[in-house]
Amino acid sequence: MTERLYRPQRNWGARIREMTYLGIRTVILENQHLRIGILAGKGTDIVELNYKPLDLDFVWLTPGGVRNPVTFASTAPDARAIFRDNYPGAWQEIFPSGGNPSSFEGANYNQHGELFNVPWDVAIVEDTEDLVAARFTVRTRKSPFLLEKTIRLPAGEAGFQIQERIVNESPATTNAMWGHHITFGQPFLKPGSRIRLPDGITVVPPTEDVSSGSCGASGAGTFTWPIDPRSGVDLSVIPDRGTPSGVHYLAGFRNSEAWYELVDPETGIGARIEWDADVMPYLWYWREFGASTGYPWYGRNFNIGLEPFSSMPGSGLAEAVANETALRMQPFQERAFWLTLSILLEGDSTRSP
C-alpha cells in the first residue's frame, strides 16, 4: 500500500490512524465512544475495544499479550503451539480450518487454520468526521482463497460494523471453515455476568478434549440452552474462578435472530453481537476459568469465547467436511458475511464498573 502522507487529520469525530505496535502494523479506528485497535500485520486481530467514557476494554488479553510472530518464535513448534504461543487473546479471524489441527486434501492445517499470524494489506476507504473505514485483504497459502474485510466506525455510535467476502480463486470445488474467535475477560467479565441468546437454541456438547481442567463432554447429548440436564448447571451465568473449562457448540440461529448479548447485571454494561447466520449458523462457547493448570494456561485464565462459526465441531476441516457443516465453495464462487458489535448501557451508565 502507498502511504497517504497528507491524509486529513482530526482529533474529533470519527478518525483513523496507522501506527506500529511491537513491530506490527496497526490500524486504530476511533470516535467519541470507542477506540478499536486492529493488528493488520498479524491476522487483523482486534486487540483493543475500549469504551472510552469508562476506559473499559471489552477484549481479553492473555498473560503473554501481543507478540510479534516475526520476532517471537515458538521454542518447540507444533501444530497447536504455532497458534497458542503467539495467541494474544482478543479477537481473531479463523480460516480455512477451525479448532484442532487437521489434514485435508493434502494440506496440513495448524490449530485455527492459517491466517492468525500473517499480515494483511490495508486500504483506507473512508476518512471523514462522520465515518472511517479500513479494508483488509489477504490470500491464503495452503488454500485458494481471497479474503476481504471492511471495518466501519461511524461517528457518535458505540458500535461498529464488519463486512466481508471470501472468494474461491480456483477452478476446483473447495471446502472451508470460517469463524470469528471473539473472547471476553476481566475486568469486564466477572462471576455473575450473563449470556443472553434467542429462544430455542440447542447445545451440542463437545466430543474432543479441550485442555487440562476440562469438564469434557456433558454426556447428556444435545439439550436446550441454557440448563445442562446432567449437571443442572446454567450455562448462561458466568461461574466463579476454578470452575472446570469446556467447549459447547450452539445451534439453531436463524438469520433474523443471530445475536448474543454478554452483560454485567451489576452495572448494566455489556456487548451485543449480531451476525449473518446464513454463513455462520453456529456459536462456539469456550470457557476457561482457571481450572486448566497445564500448558498453555497454567491456571491464569478467566475468560470466555463466544465465536460465530460456519461449522462444528472444533476438530478441524476434515471432520467438518465429513459431517457436512463445512462451507462448500464452487469454482470462483464468492460468499459475503456481515457482523456488528454494539455496546449496551442498561441503567445508570455513569457508574464505574
C-alpha positions as a printed Julia matrix, in Angstrom:
353×3 Matrix{Float64}:
   0.0     0.0     0.0
   1.21    3.5    -0.78
   1.08    5.65    2.35
  -1.17    8.69    2.13
   1.17   11.01    3.98
  -1.09   14.03    3.76
  -4.41   12.41    4.57
  -6.61   14.86    6.53
  -6.02   14.57   10.26
  -8.59   15.15   13.01
  -8.82   14.86   16.76
 -12.64   14.92   16.78
 -15.49   12.9    15.32
 -14.54    9.67   13.59
 -10.82    9.31   12.9
  -8.31    6.73   11.77
  -4.57    6.42   12.17
  -1.86    3.92   11.37
   0.99    3.06   13.69
   3.49    0.33   14.51
   2.99   -1.59   17.76
   5.72   -4.05   18.81
   6.84   -4.0    15.18
   3.32   -4.92   13.94
   1.45   -2.66   11.55
  -1.65   -1.47   13.43
  -4.76    0.48   12.47
  -6.7     2.48   15.07
 -10.35    3.42   14.45
 -11.76    5.89   16.95
 -14.79    8.06   17.66
 -16.32    9.73   20.72
 -17.2     6.36   22.29
 -14.87    3.65   21.0
 -11.22    3.03   20.22
 -10.59   -0.12   18.16
  -7.06   -1.46   17.69
  -6.51   -3.85   14.76
  -3.23   -5.68   14.12
  -3.09   -5.53   10.32
   0.35   -7.14   10.48
  -0.92  -10.14   12.47
  -4.14  -11.64   11.2
  -6.21   -8.45   11.75
  -6.52   -9.39   15.42
  -8.72   -6.87   17.26
  -6.67   -6.34   20.42
  -8.37   -3.2    21.72
 -12.09   -2.47   22.01
 -12.18    0.31   24.55
 -15.38    2.03   25.64
 -13.81    5.42   26.26
 -16.31    7.03   28.69
 -15.44    4.32   31.26
 -11.99    3.32   29.95
 -13.38   -0.22   29.82
 -11.86   -2.63   27.3
 -14.09   -5.49   26.19
 -11.35   -7.7    24.74
  -9.4   -10.11   26.88
  -5.62  -10.41   26.62
  -3.6   -13.46   27.63
  -0.86  -13.07   30.26
   1.68  -13.01   27.41
  -0.3   -10.43   25.49
   0.57   -9.36   21.97
   3.7   -10.93   20.49
   5.12  -10.27   17.07
   5.25  -13.65   15.26
   8.15  -12.37   13.14
  10.39  -11.9    16.19
   8.85  -14.35   18.67
   9.23  -17.95   17.55
   7.96  -20.95   19.48
  10.83  -22.88   21.12
   9.21  -26.2    20.15
   6.71  -25.51   17.38
   3.92  -27.94   16.64
   0.5   -27.66   15.03
  -1.04  -26.31   18.24
   1.86  -24.24   19.59
   2.11  -22.19   16.39
  -1.26  -20.68   17.35
  -1.05  -20.83   21.14
   2.45  -19.43   21.65
   1.55  -16.23   19.79
  -2.07  -16.09   20.95
  -2.82  -12.66   22.47
  -6.44  -13.41   23.41
  -8.68  -10.76   21.85
 -10.44  -11.45   18.5
  -9.14  -13.47   15.52
 -10.37  -14.29   12.03
 -10.33  -18.1    11.69
  -9.99  -19.65    8.22
  -9.96  -22.12    6.42
  -9.91  -24.62    9.31
 -11.09  -24.16   12.89
 -10.29  -25.8    16.2
  -7.81  -28.65   16.37
  -5.12  -29.3    13.72
  -6.44  -31.09   10.65
  -5.28  -32.56    7.36
  -7.45  -32.31    4.27
  -6.76  -32.88    0.57
  -3.01  -32.91    1.09
  -2.8   -29.75    3.24
  -1.9   -29.83    6.93
  -3.59  -27.05    8.9
  -2.46  -25.74   12.27
  -4.88  -25.17   15.1
  -7.31  -22.49   13.83
  -6.12  -22.51   10.23
  -3.57  -20.29    8.53
  -4.44  -16.59    8.89
  -3.82  -15.71   12.55
  -0.13  -14.83   12.18
   0.03  -13.42    8.65
  -0.01   -9.75    7.54
  -2.96   -8.36    5.6
  -2.91   -5.5     3.09
  -4.66   -2.31    4.23
  -6.53    0.42    2.38
  -8.26    3.4     4.0
 -11.6     3.54    2.15
 -13.47    6.16    4.23
 -11.95    9.01    6.18
 -14.4    11.73    7.18
 -15.51   13.11   10.52
 -18.77   11.17   10.05
 -17.32    7.78    9.13
 -13.99    5.97    8.95
 -13.4     2.58    7.36
 -10.41    0.35    6.61
 -10.35   -2.56    4.17
  -8.07   -5.51    4.93
  -7.2    -8.08    2.25
  -5.27  -11.36    2.29
  -4.8   -14.5     0.2
  -4.37  -17.87    1.86
  -1.33  -20.01    1.13
  -2.47  -23.6     1.61
  -5.86  -22.98    0.03
  -7.01  -20.9    -2.97
  -8.94  -18.13   -1.23
  -9.09  -14.35   -1.19
 -10.5   -12.74    1.97
 -11.56   -9.11    2.16
 -12.77   -7.45    5.37
 -14.0    -3.87    5.78
 -14.43   -2.43    9.3
 -16.56    0.74    9.57
 -16.88    3.03   12.57
 -19.44    5.86   12.34
 -19.11    8.99   14.45
 -21.19    9.17   17.6
 -22.02    5.46   17.8
 -20.9     2.95   20.43
 -20.63    0.2    17.85
 -19.05   -0.82   14.55
 -19.72   -3.0    11.51
 -17.73   -5.66    9.68
 -18.48   -6.62    6.08
 -16.53   -9.46    4.48
 -16.28  -11.65    1.45
 -14.36  -14.78    0.56
 -13.61  -15.85   -2.99
 -12.53  -19.26   -4.23
  -9.99  -18.17   -6.84
  -9.55  -21.65   -8.28
 -11.4   -23.82  -10.82
 -11.75  -26.55   -8.17
 -14.57  -27.04   -5.68
 -13.09  -26.37   -2.25
 -14.15  -26.51    1.41
 -13.52  -24.24    4.36
 -14.39  -23.43    7.96
 -14.85  -19.73    8.74
 -15.27  -18.1    12.12
 -14.68  -15.17   14.44
 -12.76  -16.15   17.59
 -14.14  -13.45   19.91
 -13.11  -13.57   23.57
 -14.07  -11.61   26.67
 -12.3   -11.41   30.01
 -11.55   -9.3    33.03
 -12.13   -6.55   34.03
 -15.37   -6.61   32.02
 -16.15  -10.3    32.55
 -16.84  -11.38   36.12
 -18.75  -14.08   38.04
 -22.45  -13.45   37.64
 -22.18  -11.94   34.15
 -24.99  -13.22   31.9
 -25.16  -14.52   28.34
 -28.42  -13.86   26.52
 -29.44  -15.75   23.38
 -32.57  -16.06   21.22
 -35.12  -18.67   22.29
 -34.82  -22.23   21.06
 -31.03  -22.54   20.86
 -29.71  -26.11   21.01
 -26.49  -27.03   22.83
 -24.22  -29.73   21.42
 -21.59  -30.93   23.94
 -18.05  -31.49   22.65
 -16.63  -34.82   21.59
 -13.0   -33.66   21.7
 -10.78  -32.89   24.71
 -10.42  -29.2    25.48
  -7.45  -28.93   27.87
  -6.38  -29.89   31.35
  -9.05  -28.99   33.87
 -11.77  -29.61   31.29
 -15.24  -30.76   32.17
 -15.22  -32.67   28.87
 -18.43  -33.7    27.17
 -21.55  -33.49   29.3
 -22.69  -36.98   28.4
 -26.24  -35.69   28.1
 -26.47  -35.39   24.32
 -27.97  -32.26   22.85
 -30.17  -30.08   25.06
 -31.9   -26.71   25.02
 -29.95  -23.66   26.2
 -29.1   -22.84   28.96
 -29.5   -25.71   31.51
 -27.27  -28.76   31.18
 -29.63  -31.6    32.21
 -26.83  -33.8    33.55
 -25.23  -31.29   35.89
 -28.04  -28.78   36.33
 -25.57  -26.01   35.51
 -26.95  -22.81   33.98
 -24.51  -22.13   31.15
 -25.8   -18.57   30.75
 -24.28  -17.48   34.09
 -20.52  -16.91   34.35
 -19.33  -19.02   37.33
 -16.66  -18.49   39.96
 -12.95  -18.87   39.32
 -11.84  -22.51   39.43
 -14.87  -23.88   37.58
 -13.82  -26.55   35.02
 -13.23  -25.38   31.47
 -15.1   -26.59   28.43
 -16.47  -26.01   24.96
 -20.05  -26.35   23.74
 -21.47  -25.74   20.27
 -24.71  -23.79   19.97
 -27.07  -24.26   17.03
 -30.49  -23.07   15.93
 -29.69  -19.48   14.99
 -31.8   -18.06   12.19
 -30.63  -15.14   10.09
 -33.19  -12.78   11.63
 -32.23  -13.86   15.16
 -28.47  -14.4    15.06
 -27.29  -12.47   18.08
 -25.97  -12.74   21.6
 -25.53  -10.35   24.48
 -23.0   -10.55   27.32
 -23.97   -8.28   30.21
 -22.73   -7.46   33.7
 -26.04   -7.24   35.63
 -24.48   -5.13   38.39
 -23.6    -2.3    36.03
 -25.89   -2.97   33.08
 -22.89   -2.71   30.76
 -22.49   -5.27   28.01
 -21.87   -6.1    24.39
 -24.27   -7.29   21.69
 -23.04   -9.18   18.63
 -25.27   -9.7    15.58
 -24.2   -11.64   12.5
 -25.17  -13.38    9.28
 -26.31  -16.87   10.32
 -26.74  -17.92    6.68
 -22.94  -18.14    6.59
 -22.18  -18.81   10.27
 -25.12  -20.74   11.79
 -23.2   -21.92   14.89
 -21.8   -20.29   18.02
 -18.83  -21.86   19.8
 -18.85  -21.27   23.55
 -15.36  -21.68   25.08
 -14.78  -21.3    28.82
 -11.54  -21.08   30.83
 -11.94  -20.1    34.49
  -8.58  -21.1    35.97
  -9.04  -24.86   36.31
  -6.71  -25.62   33.37
  -3.35  -25.8    35.14
  -1.23  -27.21   32.31
   0.09  -25.69   29.08
  -0.74  -23.07   27.91
  -2.94  -21.53   30.61
  -1.44  -22.66   33.98
  -4.49  -21.54   35.94
  -4.14  -17.89   34.88
  -7.29  -17.52   32.78
 -10.71  -16.12   33.49
 -12.27  -15.74   30.06
 -14.84  -16.99   27.62
 -15.09  -17.12   23.86
 -18.41  -16.6    22.05
 -17.49  -17.35   18.47
 -19.79  -17.3    15.41
 -18.73  -20.16   13.11
 -19.69  -21.75    9.82
 -19.07  -25.28   11.05
 -18.65  -27.63   14.0
 -17.18  -29.27   15.98
 -13.73  -27.88   16.73
 -11.91  -30.89   15.32
 -10.77  -29.24   12.12
 -11.7   -29.07    8.47
 -11.66  -32.79    7.7
 -14.37  -33.53   10.27
 -16.45  -30.51    9.21
 -16.39  -31.83    5.64
 -17.33  -35.31    6.86
 -20.31  -34.04    8.87
 -21.35  -31.65    6.05
 -21.06  -28.43    8.08
 -18.09  -27.08    6.09
 -18.61  -24.25    3.6
 -18.53  -25.82    0.13
 -17.25  -23.29   -2.38
 -17.81  -23.87   -6.09
 -15.17  -22.76   -8.64
 -14.7   -18.98   -8.45
 -17.65  -18.67   -6.05
 -17.9   -15.66   -3.71
 -19.61  -15.58   -0.29
 -20.37  -12.42    1.74
 -20.72  -12.07    5.51
 -21.55   -9.28    7.97
 -21.24   -8.8    11.73
 -21.93   -5.88   14.06
 -20.96   -5.11   17.64
 -22.81   -2.64   19.88
 -22.06   -1.58   23.44
 -25.05   -1.98   25.77
 -25.7     0.54   28.56
 -28.62   -0.63   30.63
 -29.49    1.54   33.62
 -27.07    4.11   35.02
 -24.09    4.09   32.66
 -22.32    6.84   34.59
 -21.22    4.45   37.34
 -17.74    2.99   37.16
 -17.96   -0.77   36.51
